[in-house]
Amino acid sequence: MKIEMKKFGRILTSRTEGKEAVAVILSYMAEKNEVLELDFEGVVSVGPSWLDEVITVLYERLGRDKVMVNSNNPSVIESMKIILGDEV
């Protein structure tokens, strides 16, 4: 399942908004065994707080192998590095 992250906004920064986004994403997941692709095309900036709320919950609920982050946006990449360190 592909989720266009721009539907949550072009600038994604706050923890509160991240919690709301992950709740919406999980409500659309029909099956926990399907791969989830987070597509950040069209998103200008992502803060580590927002991304932490989304990625951490999705990894815990679905597993790392079921969550794909699709982005060459420097903001997303750097935020992922902050959250996951060397595991990116």
Contacts in CASP RR format, 6 or more apart in sequence:
PFRMAT RR
TARGET T0000
AUTHOR 0000-0000-0000
METHOD contacts of the structure
MODEL  1
MKIEMKKFGRILTSRTEGKEAVAVILSYMAEKNEVLELDFEGVVSVGPSW
LDEVITVLYERLGRDKVMVNSNNPSVIESMKIILGDEV
1 28 0 8 1.000
1 29 0 8 1.000
1 30 0 8 1.000
1 34 0 8 1.000
1 35 0 8 1.000
1 36 0 8 1.000
1 37 0 8 1.000
2 37 0 8 1.000
2 39 0 8 1.000
3 25 0 8 1.000
3 28 0 8 1.000
3 36 0 8 1.000
3 37 0 8 1.000
3 38 0 8 1.000
3 39 0 8 1.000
4 39 0 8 1.000
4 41 0 8 1.000
5 12 0 8 1.000
5 21 0 8 1.000
5 38 0 8 1.000
5 39 0 8 1.000
5 40 0 8 1.000
5 43 0 8 1.000
6 40 0 8 1.000
6 41 0 8 1.000
6 42 0 8 1.000
6 43 0 8 1.000
8 17 0 8 1.000
8 18 0 8 1.000
8 20 0 8 1.000
8 21 0 8 1.000
8 24 0 8 1.000
9 43 0 8 1.000
10 42 0 8 1.000
10 43 0 8 1.000
10 44 0 8 1.000
10 45 0 8 1.000
11 43 0 8 1.000
11 44 0 8 1.000
11 45 0 8 1.000
12 18 0 8 1.000
12 21 0 8 1.000
12 43 0 8 1.000
12 45 0 8 1.000
12 46 0 8 1.000
12 47 0 8 1.000
12 50 0 8 1.000
12 51 0 8 1.000
13 45 0 8 1.000
13 46 0 8 1.000
13 47 0 8 1.000
13 49 0 8 1.000
13 50 0 8 1.000
14 49 0 8 1.000
14 50 0 8 1.000
15 49 0 8 1.000
15 50 0 8 1.000
15 52 0 8 1.000
15 53 0 8 1.000
17 50 0 8 1.000
18 49 0 8 1.000
18 50 0 8 1.000
18 53 0 8 1.000
18 54 0 8 1.000
19 53 0 8 1.000
21 50 0 8 1.000
21 53 0 8 1.000
21 54 0 8 1.000
22 53 0 8 1.000
22 54 0 8 1.000
22 57 0 8 1.000
22 58 0 8 1.000
25 36 0 8 1.000
25 54 0 8 1.000
25 58 0 8 1.000
26 57 0 8 1.000
26 58 0 8 1.000
26 61 0 8 1.000
29 36 0 8 1.000
29 62 0 8 1.000
32 61 0 8 1.000
32 62 0 8 1.000
32 66 0 8 1.000
33 66 0 8 1.000
34 66 0 8 1.000
35 66 0 8 1.000
35 67 0 8 1.000
35 68 0 8 1.000
36 58 0 8 1.000
36 62 0 8 1.000
36 66 0 8 1.000
36 67 0 8 1.000
36 68 0 8 1.000
37 68 0 8 1.000
37 70 0 8 1.000
38 54 0 8 1.000
38 58 0 8 1.000
38 67 0 8 1.000
38 68 0 8 1.000
38 69 0 8 1.000
38 70 0 8 1.000
38 71 0 8 1.000
39 70 0 8 1.000
39 71 0 8 1.000
40 46 0 8 1.000
40 69 0 8 1.000
40 70 0 8 1.000
40 71 0 8 1.000
40 73 0 8 1.000
40 76 0 8 1.000
41 70 0 8 1.000
41 71 0 8 1.000
43 71 0 8 1.000
43 73 0 8 1.000
43 75 0 8 1.000
43 76 0 8 1.000
44 75 0 8 1.000
45 75 0 8 1.000
46 73 0 8 1.000
46 75 0 8 1.000
46 76 0 8 1.000
46 79 0 8 1.000
47 75 0 8 1.000
47 79 0 8 1.000
48 79 0 8 1.000
48 82 0 8 1.000
48 83 0 8 1.000
50 79 0 8 1.000
51 76 0 8 1.000
51 79 0 8 1.000
51 80 0 8 1.000
51 83 0 8 1.000
52 83 0 8 1.000
55 67 0 8 1.000
55 69 0 8 1.000
55 80 0 8 1.000
55 83 0 8 1.000
55 84 0 8 1.000
56 83 0 8 1.000
58 67 0 8 1.000
59 67 0 8 1.000
69 76 0 8 1.000
69 80 0 8 1.000
71 77 0 8 1.000
77 88 0 8 1.000
80 88 0 8 1.000
81 88 0 8 1.000
END
